[in-house]
Amino acid sequence: MCLRAVLRCALLVILIGQPLSALSHPLRLSVSEVEYSSDQKLLTISLRLFLMDVNEALVFDPDSTELAFCQPEEPPHAERLLMEYLNRFFHVKANDQKIDLQIKSKALRGEGDNTALWVMFEYPQEEPLTSLEIKNIVFTDLFYDQSNIIYLHVNGNSMSLMLNKHTPVHRWDF
């Protein structure tokens, strides 16, 4: 009985003595940037997603190298899996019309646990932009505390907001 108490105290001292970084929860965040220029008649969308979260969502292993995004050994099905996931949890509607997102480019930036997958889309927007709706609940199916920041730039005016499981969609009327 006394040995158990000593072991519990020792375990408590070890846990309390750990650096906060060893016990902290990783940042659960994505960043989206949407830009529209009436001069260029173009809507550009970029998503920055932690690669660990992408791997968790697609292959259920945050440390997986199976999909090898942006690497020479990236399998042909990797982009399809990514788009199937994104189409369930992310959409943009311009003038009440859902945009068919097609990846223009993607890149990896950062290193280690801070590596981000940047996915870029472009959509020709010939008609003047009168409304924009964004749904972004990426990774909210995996993480209860996931937040998704949206930066919006329309003809030089900028706005930002945060979407999450409780506030999944926002609409702007111009």
N, C-alpha and C positions, 0 to 999 in steps of 0.2 A: 504494500500500500504506500509506504513512504517512498519507494523507488519510483512509482508512478508519478507522485507529486513532484519529485525532483526532475523527472523527464519532462513533464508538462511545463515546469518553470524554465527548463533549459530550452525547450522549443519556443516558448514565448519570448525569451531573451533573444534567440536567434532571429525570429521573425521581426521583432521590434528593431533589432540592430541592422536589418537589411536596408540598403539604400532605397529611397522612395522609388527610383526608376525601376528597380527590380520588382516592385509590387504594383506599380501603376499600370493602368489599362492603356492600351495604345490609342492614339488619336483616331477617332472615327469620323472622317471628313472627306468630302470630295469637293472639287471646285469646277464650276462650269462658267464659261464665258461665252456670251452670245452677242454678236455685233451685227448691226444692220446699217448699211449706207445706201441712201436713196440714189446717190450719184453713181455708185457701182452696181446698184440693183442686185445686191448680194447679201445673203444672210450666212454668217460664218458661226460655227459652234465648235467650241473646244471643251473637252472633258479631261480633267486630271484626276486619276484614280490611283490610289495606292495599289501597287502590283500585288501585294500580299492579299488584299481584299478581293481583287479580281480572281486570283487563284482560289481563294476560299469559296467564292461564289460559283466558279465554273468547274473546279475539280475537287473541291472540298478539302484542299490542303494548301494552307497559306505559303508554305515553303516549296511548293512544287515548281519544277522546271519543265514540266511536261509540255506546256503550251509555248514556251520560249518566244514570247512576243518580241518582235523587232530583231530577232536573231536569225542567222542563216538557216538554223534548223527548225524554224517555226513551222509546225505542221499545217497542212492546207485547211484543216477544220478549225483551227484556233480562232480565226477572225469570225467564222460563222457562229461559233459558240458565244463569242463576245457579243455579236449583234443580236442573237436570240435573247440573251440576258438583257441587254440594254433596251431592246424593243418592249420588254415586259415592264421595265421600271423607269424608263426615260422617254419622254416625247416632247416635241415642239410643234405647236400649231401656229401658223401664220395666217392671219385673216380667216380664222376658223377652219383652215385646211391642215390636216396632219401632214407633216413633212416626212417623206420617205428618206430616212437617214442612210447614206452610203458613205463609208469611210473614205476620206480623201487621203489621209496620211495618219501615221501613228509613230510615236517615238517613246523611248525610255529615258527618263532623267532622274538623277539622284543615285544613291547607292545604298546597299543593304536594306534594312527595314524601311528606309525612306525613299525607295525607288518608286517613281510614279509612271504610270502608263498614260501618255497624252494621246487622245484620240481626237482628230479634227475632221469636221464635216463642212461642206459648203453647199449652199442651195441658192439657185438663181431666184430672186424675188422681183419679178417684173412689175407687178402691181405695187402701188404705194402701200406701205405697211400701216394697217389701221388697227390691228390687234395682234397680240402675241400671248400665247399660253405655254407655260413650261411645267411639265410634271417631272420631278426628279426625286425618286425614292430608291435610288441605287443603294444596295447593301442594307436597307432597312429590314429586309427579310432575314438578314443574318445578325444584325447588331441593333439592340434596342436604342442605343444612344447615337446612332448615325445621324449626321447633319450634312446637308448638301448646300453649299453656298453658290448662289447665282449672281454673276456680274453681268449686267445688261448695258449695252452701249447702242443707242439709237440716234443716228445723225448727230453725234457729238454730245448727246446728253447721257449721263451715266446714272445707273441705279443699282442697288444690290439688295439681296434678301437671302434668307435661309429657309430651306425646305427640309422637312423630315417626315416621319411616319404620321404625325398628327396634322401636319400642314403639307400635303404632298404636291399641290398644284397652285400656281399663281397666274393670273391673267392681267395684262396691261391693255388698255385701250388708248390709242393715240389720236 
